């Protein structure tokens, strides 16, 4: 009997009921086995699966390890967070600390014309490198002005992006009162510093943050900014980064039970590795994840990086992790992620004084970075999902995998809105998914067809579960995709899951 077969059977049983007996999985294994031998094989694996066992007579009762109560924000904390997001800007103290660090490193005032011009050159070089074909990119932000350019141009966006992601985790109930967090490939400490700032608006939550980084100059910037921005002895403790390549972390001194592991804009920079190698990096570090912990992977929203990230997510699912979100597998199927360009957006940020100074030139657009767009996935060891409901087999909706049989027909479908706006003012386009598609599917709504009955497709947030009734199926040969044409006769409404009093995700 293969270990994978046994683990798969145990996972299936755990997903079906909170408590079960080991004898119940025997029929799934296809060969006669003694319960004691079976228990000896699976017992070491149970904690990582979020399960615990006790002997009951001649059998073993297996149940889930109780989840620690989530840290749910109260009204006062929510108001403080919302006020921060409404302001839309990085804290002034941190922005000034970056200016002071640039002054310290260059020996000149941060706004000295020579310094500003060198920062511009570094930023242009980084952006030019980023848009090269993957095999020709170097994506190195590790020395001299490349680090300072990163601080000036990329840091504010990624900082605010992390704050939005933390708010999402809080709303999903994935934060605890006391958290141990690992940031992988931390760079100059964007994620740890954003966590520290987010926690200043919580009443009594605590966090210990560890990180991995291979660049000495990034670590130097990290420590400098941490010391200037995070007071010692507070509720958030940021440990000095462990200097290591994230591809070889076996000997890294890290806690055994991490509540959250974050890969933020780092896996895409491993341009010389395959998806399988990146998955192995994640799986190796997931061994240190607490049974009820989460892994957050974040990548840029451009088509290449977003689609590669979604393919990575599916591979991690095959290797044993479960997908919490944003994907909702409403048919209970396993997604194959065919060219899935899926991303989230947030309101644009206000420019820092440093970025405004950089943009005070003829080609100002080159140095303005204020739009927040990202692709993300949350994965876990247990089977917890953002929404676990599955559409019944008899539901009167067509699966996306059957669209090829209904081209030119009007149908009803149910799916998840998996992108922000991909179209323009004339024609609104959104990526849709129901977990079954073998070819990308998009909802298309011409502006002149917008009605109160269908405009939810434009206003619903990323990840919203929607019913689209009376849409026309078209095949787009040029892009090898199916379009669901929404017109004034189409009705778009939220999927109402059992027990819901309000629309899901709205």
Beta strands, then each sheet from edge to edge (+ up, - down):
strand 1: 19-21
strand 2: 51-56
strand 3: 59-64
strand 4: 178-184
strand 5: 206-213
strand 6: 236-238
strand 7: 242-243
strand 8: 258-264
strand 9: 289-300
strand 10: 322-325
strand 11: 344-346
strand 12: 372-380
strand 13: 410-417
strand 14: 427-433
strand 15: 441-446
strand 16: 465-476
strand 17: 481-486
strand 18: 491-494
sheet 1: 1+ 3- 2+
sheet 2: 6+ 5+ 4+ 8+ 9+ 12- 10+
sheet 3: 6+ 5+ 4+ 8+ 9+ 12- 11+
sheet 4: 6+ 5+ 7+
sheet 5: 18+ 16- 13+ 14- 15+ 17+
end
